[in-house]
Amino acid sequence: MSLLSNEKTKPVKVEFAPDSLTLRSNTPEMGEATEQIPAEYQGETMVMGFNARYLLEALSVTTDEHVALDLNDPLSPGIMRPLGDDQYFYVIMPMRV
């Protein structure tokens, strides 16, 4: 996803839905990409924008295979944390896309 996002801001849309996350990236010069991954999500369907680089940084520092992302609404920061470690968390800010 990050390869096909704008080099400066690297925006990626993430759609949270009951059994999956759908990631979308679209740049007129490079093209578009969509990937759907299985996930556990509780709540109404929500679409948020994130900088792909920040998501990758948060995921790169954990060795856990599963992470939790606590969210309130599309414009509020989220908290990403490994499911097996309460000592570590990563605050991730959404962006308008």
C-alpha distances in whole Angstrom, upper triangle without the diagonal:
4,5,6,7,10,12,14,13,9,9,7,10,11,14,16,19,21,20,16,13,11,7,7,6,9,11,14,14,11,11,9,6,8,8,11,13,16,17,21,21,24,25,24,21,19,16,15,12,11,10,7,10,13,11,10,14,16,14,16,19,20,21,21,19,19,19,20,19,22,21,24,23,20,21,22,21,20,21,19,21,22,24,27,27,29,29,25,23,20,21,17,18,16,16,17,14
4,5,5,8,8,11,10,6,8,7,11,12,16,18,21,24,23,19,16,14,10,10,7,10,10,14,14,11,12,11,9,11,12,15,16,19,20,23,23,26,26,26,23,20,17,15,12,11,8,5,7,10,10,9,12,14,14,14,18,19,21,22,20,20,19,21,19,22,22,24,23,20,21,22,20,19,20,19,21,22,25,27,27,28,28,24,22,19,19,16,17,15,15,16,14
4,6,8,8,11,12,8,11,10,14,16,19,21,24,27,25,22,19,16,13,12,9,10,10,13,12,9,10,10,9,12,13,16,18,21,23,26,26,29,30,29,26,24,20,19,16,14,12,9,10,14,13,12,15,17,17,17,20,22,23,24,23,23,23,24,23,26,25,28,27,23,24,25,24,23,24,22,25,25,28,30,30,32,31,28,26,23,23,20,20,19,18,19,17
4,7,8,12,11,8,9,9,12,14,17,20,23,26,25,21,18,15,12,9,6,7,6,9,9,6,7,6,7,10,12,16,18,21,23,26,26,29,29,28,24,22,19,17,15,14,12,10,12,15,15,14,17,20,19,20,23,25,26,27,25,25,24,25,23,26,25,28,26,22,23,25,24,23,25,24,26,27,29,32,32,33,33,30,27,24,24,21,20,18,17,17,14
4,6,9,8,5,6,7,10,13,16,19,22,25,25,21,18,15,11,9,6,6,6,9,10,8,9,8,9,11,13,17,18,22,23,26,25,28,27,26,23,20,17,15,12,11,9,8,10,13,13,13,16,18,18,19,22,24,26,26,25,25,23,24,22,24,23,25,23,20,20,22,21,21,23,22,25,26,29,31,31,32,32,28,26,22,21,18,17,15,13,14,11
4,6,6,5,7,9,12,16,19,22,25,28,28,24,21,18,15,12,9,8,6,9,9,9,10,11,12,15,17,20,22,26,26,29,28,30,30,28,25,22,19,16,13,12,10,10,11,14,15,15,17,20,20,21,24,26,28,29,28,28,26,26,24,26,25,26,24,20,20,22,21,22,24,23,27,28,31,33,33,34,33,29,27,23,22,19,17,16,13,14,11
4,6,6,9,12,15,18,21,24,27,31,30,27,23,21,17,15,12,12,9,12,11,10,13,14,15,18,19,22,24,27,27,30,30,32,32,31,28,25,21,19,15,14,10,10,10,13,15,15,16,19,20,20,22,25,27,28,28,28,26,27,25,27,26,28,26,23,22,24,22,23,25,24,27,28,31,33,32,33,33,29,26,23,22,19,18,17,15,16,14
4,6,9,12,16,18,22,25,28,31,31,28,24,22,18,17,14,13,12,14,13,14,16,16,18,20,21,24,25,29,28,31,30,32,32,31,28,25,21,18,15,13,10,11,10,13,15,15,16,19,20,20,23,25,28,29,29,29,27,27,24,26,25,27,25,21,20,22,20,22,23,23,26,28,31,33,32,33,32,28,25,22,21,17,16,15,13,14,13
4,6,9,12,15,19,21,25,28,28,25,21,19,16,14,12,12,11,14,15,14,16,15,16,18,19,22,23,26,25,28,26,29,28,27,24,21,18,15,11,9,6,8,9,10,12,14,14,16,18,19,21,23,26,27,27,26,24,24,21,23,21,23,21,18,17,18,17,18,20,20,23,25,28,31,30,30,29,26,23,19,18,14,13,12,9,11,10
4,7,10,13,16,19,22,26,25,22,18,16,13,11,9,10,10,13,13,12,13,13,13,14,16,18,20,23,23,25,24,27,26,26,23,20,16,13,10,8,5,6,7,9,10,11,13,15,16,17,20,22,24,25,24,23,22,22,20,22,20,22,21,17,17,19,17,18,20,19,22,24,26,29,28,29,29,25,22,19,18,14,13,12,10,12,10
4,7,10,13,16,19,23,23,19,16,14,10,9,7,8,9,13,14,13,13,12,12,13,14,17,18,21,21,23,22,24,23,22,19,16,13,10,6,6,5,6,9,10,11,12,14,16,17,18,21,22,25,25,24,23,21,21,18,20,18,20,18,14,14,16,15,16,18,18,21,23,26,29,28,29,29,25,22,18,17,13,12,10,8,8,7
4,6,10,13,16,19,19,16,12,10,7,6,5,8,10,14,15,14,13,10,10,10,11,13,14,17,17,20,19,21,21,20,16,14,10,8,6,5,6,6,10,11,10,12,14,15,15,17,20,21,23,23,21,20,18,18,16,18,16,18,16,13,14,16,15,15,17,16,20,21,24,27,27,27,28,24,21,18,17,13,12,10,9,10,8
4,7,10,13,16,17,14,10,8,6,5,6,9,12,15,18,16,15,11,11,9,11,12,13,16,16,18,16,18,18,16,13,10,7,6,4,7,9,9,13,13,12,14,17,17,17,20,22,23,25,24,22,20,19,18,15,17,15,16,14,11,13,15,15,14,17,17,20,22,23,27,27,27,28,25,22,19,17,14,13,10,9,9,7
4,6,10,13,13,10,7,6,5,6,9,12,15,19,21,19,17,14,12,10,10,10,11,13,12,14,12,15,15,14,10,8,6,5,6,7,10,10,14,13,11,14,16,15,15,18,21,21,22,21,19,17,15,15,12,14,12,14,13,10,13,14,14,13,15,14,17,19,20,24,24,25,26,23,20,17,16,13,13,10,11,12,10
4,6,10,11,8,6,5,6,8,12,14,18,21,23,21,19,15,14,11,10,9,11,12,11,13,11,13,12,10,7,6,4,6,9,11,14,14,17,17,14,17,20,18,18,21,24,23,25,23,21,18,17,15,13,14,12,14,12,10,14,15,15,14,16,16,19,20,21,25,26,26,28,25,22,20,19,16,15,13,13,13,12
4,7,8,7,5,7,9,12,15,18,21,24,27,25,23,19,17,14,12,10,10,10,9,9,7,9,9,8,5,5,6,8,11,13,16,16,19,18,15,18,20,18,18,21,23,22,23,21,19,16,14,13,11,12,10,12,11,10,14,15,15,13,15,14,17,18,18,22,23,23,25,23,20,19,18,15,16,13,15,16,15
4,6,5,6,8,11,14,17,20,24,26,29,27,24,21,18,15,13,10,11,10,8,8,6,8,8,7,5,7,9,12,15,16,20,19,22,21,18,21,23,21,20,24,26,24,25,23,20,17,16,15,13,14,13,14,13,13,17,18,18,16,18,17,19,20,20,23,25,25,28,26,23,22,21,19,20,17,19,19,18
4,6,8,11,14,17,21,24,27,30,32,30,28,24,21,18,16,12,11,9,8,7,5,6,7,8,7,10,12,15,18,19,23,22,25,24,20,23,25,23,22,25,27,25,25,22,20,17,16,14,14,14,14,15,16,16,20,20,20,18,19,18,20,20,19,22,24,25,28,26,23,23,23,21,22,20,22,22,22
4,7,10,14,17,20,23,27,30,32,29,27,23,20,16,14,10,9,6,5,5,6,9,11,11,10,13,14,16,19,20,23,21,24,23,20,22,24,22,20,24,25,23,23,20,17,15,15,14,14,16,16,18,18,18,22,22,22,19,20,18,19,19,18,21,24,24,27,26,23,23,23,22,23,21,23,24,23
4,6,10,13,17,20,23,26,28,26,23,19,16,13,10,7,6,4,5,7,7,11,12,12,10,11,12,14,16,17,19,18,21,20,17,18,21,20,18,21,23,21,22,19,16,14,14,13,13,15,15,18,17,17,20,21,20,18,18,17,18,18,18,21,23,24,27,24,22,21,22,20,21,19,21,21,20
4,6,10,13,17,20,23,25,23,20,17,14,10,8,6,5,6,6,9,8,12,13,13,10,10,10,11,13,13,16,14,17,17,14,15,18,17,15,19,21,20,21,18,16,14,13,13,12,14,14,16,16,14,18,18,18,15,16,15,17,17,18,21,23,23,26,23,20,19,19,17,18,16,17,18,17
4,7,10,13,17,20,22,19,17,13,10,7,6,4,6,9,10,12,12,15,15,14,11,11,9,11,12,13,15,13,17,17,14,16,19,18,17,20,23,22,23,21,18,17,16,16,14,17,16,18,17,15,18,19,19,17,19,17,20,20,21,24,26,27,28,25,23,21,21,18,18,16,16,17,15
4,7,10,14,17,19,16,14,11,8,6,5,6,8,11,12,15,14,17,18,17,13,12,10,10,9,10,12,10,14,14,12,13,17,16,15,18,21,21,22,21,19,17,16,16,15,17,16,19,17,15,17,19,18,16,18,17,19,20,21,25,26,27,28,25,22,20,19,16,16,14,14,15,13
4,7,10,13,15,13,11,7,6,5,7,9,12,15,16,19,18,20,20,19,15,13,10,10,9,11,12,11,14,16,14,15,18,19,18,20,23,24,25,24,22,21,20,20,18,20,19,21,19,16,18,20,19,19,21,20,22,24,25,28,29,30,31,27,25,22,21,18,17,15,14,14,11
4,7,10,12,10,8,5,5,7,9,12,15,18,19,22,21,24,23,22,18,16,13,12,10,10,11,9,13,15,14,15,18,19,18,20,23,24,26,26,24,23,22,22,20,22,21,23,20,17,19,21,20,20,22,21,24,25,27,30,30,31,32,28,26,23,22,18,17,15,13,13,10
4,7,9,8,6,4,7,9,12,15,18,21,22,25,24,27,26,24,21,18,15,14,12,13,13,12,15,18,17,18,21,22,22,23,27,28,29,29,27,27,26,26,23,25,24,25,23,19,20,23,23,23,25,24,27,29,31,34,34,35,35,32,29,26,25,21,20,17,15,14,10
4,6,5,5,6,9,12,15,19,21,25,26,29,28,30,29,28,24,22,18,17,14,15,14,13,16,18,18,19,22,23,24,25,28,29,31,31,30,29,28,28,26,28,26,28,25,21,22,25,24,25,27,26,30,31,33,36,36,37,37,33,31,27,26,22,21,19,16,15,12
4,6,6,8,11,15,18,21,24,28,29,32,31,33,32,30,27,24,21,20,17,18,17,17,19,22,22,23,25,27,27,28,32,33,35,35,33,33,32,32,30,32,30,31,28,24,25,28,28,28,31,30,33,35,37,40,40,41,41,37,34,31,30,26,24,22,19,18,14
4,6,9,13,16,19,23,26,29,31,34,33,36,35,33,29,27,23,23,20,20,18,18,19,22,23,23,25,27,27,28,31,33,35,35,34,34,33,33,31,33,32,33,31,27,27,30,29,30,32,31,34,35,38,40,40,41,41,38,35,32,31,27,26,24,21,20,17
4,7,10,13,16,20,22,26,28,31,31,34,33,32,28,26,22,21,19,18,17,16,17,21,21,20,23,25,25,25,29,30,32,32,30,31,30,31,29,31,30,32,30,26,27,29,28,29,30,29,32,33,35,38,38,39,39,35,33,30,29,26,25,23,21,20,17
4,7,11,14,17,20,24,26,29,29,31,31,29,25,24,20,20,18,18,17,16,18,21,21,21,24,26,25,26,29,30,32,32,30,30,29,30,28,30,29,31,28,25,26,29,28,28,30,29,32,32,34,37,38,39,39,36,33,30,29,26,25,22,20,20,16
4,7,10,14,17,20,22,25,25,28,27,26,22,20,17,17,15,16,16,14,17,20,19,19,22,24,23,24,27,28,30,29,27,27,26,27,25,27,26,28,25,22,24,26,26,25,27,26,29,30,31,34,35,36,37,33,31,28,27,23,23,20,18,18,14
4,7,10,13,17,19,22,22,25,25,24,20,19,16,16,15,15,15,13,16,18,17,17,20,21,20,22,25,26,27,26,24,23,23,24,22,25,24,26,24,21,23,25,25,24,25,24,26,27,28,31,32,33,34,31,28,26,26,22,22,19,19,18,15
4,7,10,14,16,19,19,22,22,21,17,16,14,14,14,15,16,13,17,18,16,17,20,21,19,21,25,25,25,25,22,21,21,22,20,23,22,24,22,19,22,24,23,22,24,22,24,25,26,29,30,32,33,30,27,25,25,21,21,19,18,18,15
4,7,10,12,16,17,20,21,20,16,16,14,15,15,15,16,13,17,18,15,15,19,19,17,19,22,22,22,21,18,18,18,19,18,21,21,23,22,20,22,24,23,21,22,20,22,22,23,26,27,29,30,27,25,23,23,20,21,19,19,20,17
4,7,9,13,13,17,18,17,14,14,13,15,15,16,18,15,18,19,16,16,20,19,17,20,23,22,22,20,17,16,17,17,17,19,19,22,21,19,22,23,22,20,21,19,21,21,21,24,26,28,29,27,24,23,23,21,22,19,20,21,18
4,6,10,12,15,17,17,15,15,15,16,16,16,18,16,18,19,15,15,19,18,15,18,20,19,19,17,14,13,13,14,14,17,18,21,21,19,23,23,22,19,19,17,18,18,18,21,23,24,26,24,22,21,22,20,21,20,21,22,20
4,7,9,13,15,16,14,15,16,17,19,19,21,18,21,21,17,18,21,19,16,19,21,19,19,16,13,12,13,13,14,17,18,20,21,20,23,23,22,19,19,17,18,17,16,19,22,23,26,24,22,21,22,21,23,21,23,24,23
4,6,10,13,14,13,14,15,16,17,17,20,18,20,19,16,17,20,17,15,18,20,18,18,15,12,10,10,10,11,13,14,17,18,18,21,21,20,16,16,14,15,14,13,17,19,20,23,21,19,19,20,18,20,19,22,23,22
4,7,10,12,12,14,15,16,19,19,22,20,23,21,18,19,22,19,17,21,22,19,19,16,14,11,11,9,10,12,13,16,17,18,21,20,19,16,16,14,15,14,13,16,18,19,22,21,19,19,20,19,21,20,23,24,24
4,7,9,9,10,13,14,17,18,21,20,23,21,18,20,22,19,18,22,23,20,21,18,16,13,12,10,9,10,10,12,14,15,18,17,17,14,14,14,15,16,14,18,20,20,23,21,19,19,19,18,19,18,20,22,22
4,7,9,11,14,15,19,20,23,23,25,23,20,23,25,22,21,25,25,23,24,21,20,16,15,12,11,10,10,11,13,15,18,17,17,15,15,15,17,18,16,20,21,21,24,22,20,20,20,19,20,19,22,23,23
4,7,8,12,14,17,19,23,23,26,24,21,24,26,23,23,27,27,26,27,24,23,19,17,14,13,11,10,10,11,13,16,15,17,15,16,17,19,20,19,23,24,23,26,24,22,21,20,19,20,18,20,21,21
4,6,10,13,16,19,22,23,26,24,22,25,27,24,24,28,29,28,29,26,25,21,20,17,15,14,11,11,10,12,15,16,17,16,18,19,21,23,22,26,27,26,29,27,24,23,22,20,20,18,19,19,19
4,7,10,14,16,20,20,24,22,20,23,25,23,23,26,28,27,28,26,24,21,19,17,14,14,12,12,11,11,14,16,17,16,18,18,21,23,22,26,27,27,29,27,24,23,21,19,19,16,17,17,17
4,7,10,13,17,17,21,19,17,20,23,21,21,25,26,25,27,25,23,20,18,16,13,13,10,10,8,7,11,12,14,13,16,17,20,22,22,26,26,26,28,25,22,20,18,16,15,12,14,13,13
4,7,10,14,15,18,17,15,18,21,19,20,23,25,25,27,25,23,21,19,17,14,14,11,12,9,7,10,12,13,13,16,17,20,22,23,26,27,27,28,25,22,20,18,15,14,10,11,10,10
4,7,10,12,15,14,12,16,18,17,18,21,22,23,25,24,23,20,17,16,12,13,10,11,8,5,8,10,10,10,14,14,18,20,22,25,25,25,26,23,19,17,15,11,10,7,7,8,8
4,7,9,12,11,11,14,16,15,17,19,21,22,25,24,23,21,18,17,14,15,12,14,11,8,9,11,11,11,14,15,19,21,23,26,26,26,26,23,19,16,14,11,9,5,5,6,6
4,6,9,8,7,11,12,12,13,16,18,19,22,21,21,19,16,16,13,14,13,15,13,10,10,11,10,10,13,13,16,19,21,24,23,23,24,20,17,14,12,8,7,5,5,8,8
4,5,6,7,9,10,11,13,15,17,18,21,22,21,20,18,18,15,17,16,18,17,14,13,14,12,13,14,14,17,19,22,25,24,24,24,20,17,14,13,9,8,7,7,10,10
4,5,5,6,9,10,11,12,15,16,19,19,19,18,16,17,15,17,17,20,19,16,16,17,15,14,15,14,17,18,21,24,23,24,24,20,17,14,14,11,11,10,11,13,12
4,6,5,6,9,10,10,13,15,18,19,19,19,17,18,16,19,19,21,21,18,18,18,16,15,16,14,17,18,21,23,22,23,23,19,17,13,13,11,12,12,12,15,15
4,5,5,6,9,10,11,14,17,17,18,17,15,15,13,16,16,19,18,16,16,15,12,12,12,11,14,16,19,21,20,20,19,16,13,10,10,7,9,10,11,15,15
4,5,5,6,9,11,12,15,15,15,14,12,12,11,14,14,17,17,15,16,15,12,11,11,9,12,13,16,19,18,19,19,15,12,9,10,7,10,10,12,15,15
4,5,5,6,9,11,13,14,14,14,12,14,13,17,18,21,21,19,20,19,16,14,14,11,13,14,17,19,18,20,19,16,14,11,13,11,13,14,15,18,18
4,5,5,7,9,12,14,15,15,13,15,14,17,18,21,22,20,20,19,16,14,13,11,12,13,17,18,17,18,17,13,12,9,11,10,13,15,16,20,20
4,6,6,7,11,12,13,12,10,11,11,14,15,19,20,19,19,17,14,12,10,7,9,10,13,15,14,15,14,10,9,6,9,8,12,14,16,20,20
4,6,6,8,9,9,10,8,11,11,14,16,20,21,20,21,20,16,14,12,9,9,9,12,14,13,15,15,12,11,9,12,11,15,16,18,21,21
4,6,8,10,11,12,11,14,15,18,20,24,25,23,24,23,19,17,15,12,12,11,15,15,15,17,16,13,13,11,14,14,17,19,21,24,24
4,7,9,11,13,11,14,15,18,20,24,25,24,25,23,19,17,14,11,10,10,13,14,12,14,13,10,10,10,13,14,17,20,22,25,26
4,6,8,9,9,12,13,16,19,23,25,24,25,23,19,17,14,10,9,7,10,10,9,12,11,9,10,10,14,15,19,20,23,27,27
4,6,9,10,13,16,19,22,26,27,27,28,26,23,20,17,13,11,8,11,10,10,13,13,11,13,14,18,18,22,24,26,30,30
4,6,7,11,13,16,20,23,25,26,27,25,22,18,16,12,9,6,7,7,8,12,13,11,12,14,17,18,22,23,26,29,29
4,7,10,13,17,20,23,25,25,27,25,22,19,17,13,11,8,9,9,12,15,16,14,15,16,19,19,22,23,26,28,28
4,7,10,13,16,20,22,22,24,22,20,16,14,10,9,6,6,8,11,13,15,13,13,14,17,17,20,21,24,26,26
4,7,10,13,17,19,19,21,19,16,12,10,7,5,4,5,8,9,11,13,11,10,11,13,13,17,17,21,23,24
4,6,10,13,15,16,18,16,14,10,8,6,5,6,6,10,11,11,13,11,10,10,12,12,15,16,19,22,23
4,6,10,12,13,14,12,10,6,6,4,7,9,10,13,13,13,15,13,10,9,9,9,12,12,16,18,19
4,7,10,12,13,10,9,5,5,6,8,11,11,15,15,13,15,14,10,10,10,10,12,12,16,18,20
4,6,8,9,7,7,5,7,9,12,15,15,19,18,17,19,17,13,12,10,10,10,10,14,15,17
4,7,8,6,8,7,10,13,15,18,18,22,21,20,21,20,16,15,13,12,12,11,14,15,18
4,6,6,8,9,12,14,18,21,21,25,24,23,24,22,19,17,14,13,11,10,12,12,15
4,6,8,9,13,15,18,21,22,26,25,24,26,23,19,17,14,12,10,7,9,9,11
4,7,9,13,15,19,22,24,27,26,25,25,23,19,17,13,11,8,6,7,8,11
4,7,10,13,16,20,21,24,23,21,22,20,16,14,10,9,7,7,9,11,14
4,7,10,13,17,19,22,20,18,19,16,12,10,7,6,4,6,9,12,15
4,7,10,13,15,18,17,16,17,14,10,8,6,5,6,8,11,14,16
4,7,10,12,15,13,12,13,10,6,6,5,6,9,11,15,18,20
4,7,9,12,11,11,12,9,6,5,6,7,11,12,16,19,20
4,6,9,7,7,9,6,4,6,9,11,14,16,20,23,24
4,5,5,7,9,7,7,9,12,14,17,19,23,26,26
4,6,8,10,10,10,12,15,17,20,21,25,28,28
4,7,9,10,11,14,17,19,23,24,28,31,32
4,5,6,9,12,15,18,21,23,27,30,31
4,6,7,11,14,17,20,23,26,29,31
4,7,11,13,17,20,23,26,30,31
4,7,10,13,17,20,23,26,28
4,7,10,13,16,19,23,25
4,6,10,13,16,20,21
4,7,10,13,17,19
4,7,10,13,15
4,7,10,13
4,7,9
4,6
4
